[in-house]
């Protein structure tokens, strides 16, 4: 009797897994699209900032550094804060200003990334669990309908494997997107580091 209850639960759980994966897929796609447009915009701003920073370095004229801080991108906002600090307090405490700024900005950059990482790492296992439960039910059906032959179990196994396929379908885009977005976040942090080093150089030149 207990095994029959287990098989009944297995069938219900296999169906529940498909629903869970479908919901995870919908939320994952929404998160990917949101991050794609948000971080994509930030990535474009970072490229513009790096190009202007490279031009400033090539000119060897840090007196124009304020022109680099005249926009609202993340590294340029950081540069604005740094220059304001330098004019008031010099280079003392400048590193802490940039570190504090990035601590405040990081949660907005990392938004939904933990969710995507969780979906990417766990969806295949959830799908596999659904497949195992479905196969259990398929063999139980075969034991109840021995006259059905292999068709009964094969149909059940084919249905069960759908869970694994959906799990992979959900996980793969999540993992790819997570890695791409992590790279964008890293580029933003590096851009802020460039802004900090430029600001530090400006402070030393001004002091000298």
Secondary structure, DSSP 4 states (H G I P E B T S, - for coil): -HHHHHHHHHHHHHHHHHHHHHHHHHHHHHHHHHHHHHHHHHHHHHHHHHHHHHHHHHHT-GGGGGGGG-S-SHHHHHHHHHHHHHHHHTTTTHHHHHHHHHHHHHHHHSTTHHHHHHHHHHHHHHHHHHHHHHHHHHHHHHHH-GGGTHHHHHHHHHHHHHHHHHHHHHHHHHHHHHHHHHHHHHHHHHHHHHHHHHHHHHHHHHH-
